[in-house]
Amino acid sequence: VTPPSPPRAQPRTEPAPRVANPVEPLPGETPGTGTHIANVRIEGVQFEFPWYLENLVEQVYRRWSPPPAGTPLQAEVAFTILRDGTVRDIRLIVSSRNFTFDLDAQGAIEAAAQARAFGPLPGGFQGDALPIAFYFRPRPVR
């Protein structure tokens, strides 16, 4: 007679973070309510803290080594900032088709995340998480 096996522990799952209420675009308006310096896109979330986005852009650029100006590469990296400033779900969503460029773009977000450089979300923001899409483009030649 074999003894009964011990009960299996149920895997723990975290609830999805609560995001602020989505914003309905006005007629004729393109969805997306947060664009800053043509680098940051916030889909469907009302976020009225430009100083936070300015810091986000600055912190990413401090950690990114862009290729020479005029290089025709672009990439888009998405990630989520939680209420306490923790970053999760960093992922490349539009590839430049240049492995090094894409890796450097993701690395800049990861480095800022590890340094907790973005800081906690502003107290007036209603959600528990802020979804961000960050565009990486070398500056144009002037």
C-alpha positions in Angstrom: 0.0 0.0 0.0 1.5 3.3 -1.0 0.9 6.3 1.1 -1.1 9.2 -0.4 1.0 11.9 -2.1 1.0 15.2 -0.3 -1.3 17.9 -1.8 0.2 20.0 -4.5 0.7 23.7 -3.8 -1.4 25.8 -6.1 0.8 28.2 -8.2 0.5 31.8 -7.0 -0.6 34.3 -9.6 -0.5 38.1 -9.2 -3.5 40.1 -10.2 -2.9 42.3 -13.2 -2.0 45.9 -12.3 -4.9 48.3 -12.3 -4.5 50.9 -15.1 -6.3 54.3 -15.0 -9.6 54.5 -16.8 -9.1 54.6 -20.6 -9.7 57.9 -22.3 -12.1 58.0 -25.3 -10.5 59.9 -28.1 -12.4 62.9 -29.6 -14.0 62.4 -33.0 -11.2 62.5 -35.6 -8.5 62.2 -32.9 -5.9 59.4 -33.1 -6.0 57.2 -30.0 -3.2 57.7 -27.5 -3.3 60.6 -25.0 0.3 61.1 -24.1 3.0 62.0 -26.5 6.1 63.7 -25.3 9.1 64.8 -27.3 8.1 62.4 -30.0 9.6 59.6 -28.0 7.0 58.5 -25.6 3.5 57.1 -26.3 1.0 56.3 -23.6 -2.0 54.4 -25.1 -5.4 55.2 -23.8 -4.4 56.5 -20.3 -4.9 60.0 -19.1 -1.5 61.1 -17.8 -1.1 64.8 -17.1 2.4 64.9 -15.6 4.8 66.2 -18.2 7.6 66.6 -15.7 7.5 62.8 -15.1 7.7 62.1 -18.8 10.6 64.6 -19.2 12.5 62.8 -16.5 11.7 59.4 -18.1 13.1 60.6 -21.5 16.2 62.2 -19.8 16.9 59.0 -17.8 16.7 56.8 -20.9 18.9 59.1 -23.0 21.5 59.1 -20.2 21.8 55.4 -20.6 21.5 55.1 -24.4 24.5 55.3 -26.8 22.8 56.2 -30.1 24.5 55.5 -33.4 25.8 58.5 -35.4 23.2 61.2 -36.3 21.3 60.4 -39.5 21.5 56.6 -39.1 18.2 55.5 -40.5 17.2 53.1 -37.7 14.2 53.1 -35.4 13.0 50.8 -32.7 10.2 50.9 -30.2 10.4 49.4 -26.7 7.4 48.9 -24.5 7.4 48.6 -20.7 5.2 49.1 -17.7 6.0 51.4 -14.7 4.3 50.3 -11.5 3.1 52.6 -8.8 6.4 52.3 -6.8 8.6 53.0 -9.9 9.4 49.4 -10.5 9.6 48.5 -14.2 8.3 45.3 -15.7 7.5 43.7 -19.0 10.3 45.3 -21.1 9.9 44.1 -24.6 10.9 45.2 -28.1 7.7 45.8 -30.1 9.1 47.3 -33.3 12.6 46.1 -34.4 15.0 48.2 -36.3 16.2 45.0 -37.9 19.6 45.8 -36.5 20.4 43.5 -33.5 22.9 45.9 -31.9 20.6 48.9 -32.1 17.6 46.9 -30.7 19.8 45.5 -27.9 21.1 49.0 -27.0 17.5 50.4 -26.9 16.3 47.7 -24.6 19.5 48.0 -22.5 18.8 51.7 -21.9 15.4 50.9 -20.5 16.7 48.0 -18.4 19.6 50.2 -17.0 17.1 53.0 -16.0 14.8 50.4 -14.5 17.7 48.8 -12.4 18.7 52.3 -11.2 15.0 53.0 -10.3 15.7 56.2 -12.2 12.0 56.9 -13.2 10.9 57.1 -9.6 7.4 56.3 -8.3 4.4 57.3 -10.3 3.0 60.7 -9.4 0.5 60.7 -6.5 -2.2 62.3 -8.6 -2.1 59.5 -11.1 -5.1 57.2 -10.6 -3.7 53.9 -11.9 -1.4 51.4 -10.4 0.6 51.0 -13.6 1.6 53.2 -16.6 2.2 51.5 -19.9 4.9 53.2 -22.0 6.1 52.8 -25.5 9.4 54.5 -26.1 10.7 55.3 -29.6 14.4 55.2 -30.3 15.6 57.2 -33.2 19.0 58.8 -33.8 18.8 62.6 -34.1 18.6 63.9 -37.7 21.6 65.5 -39.3 21.5 69.3 -39.3 
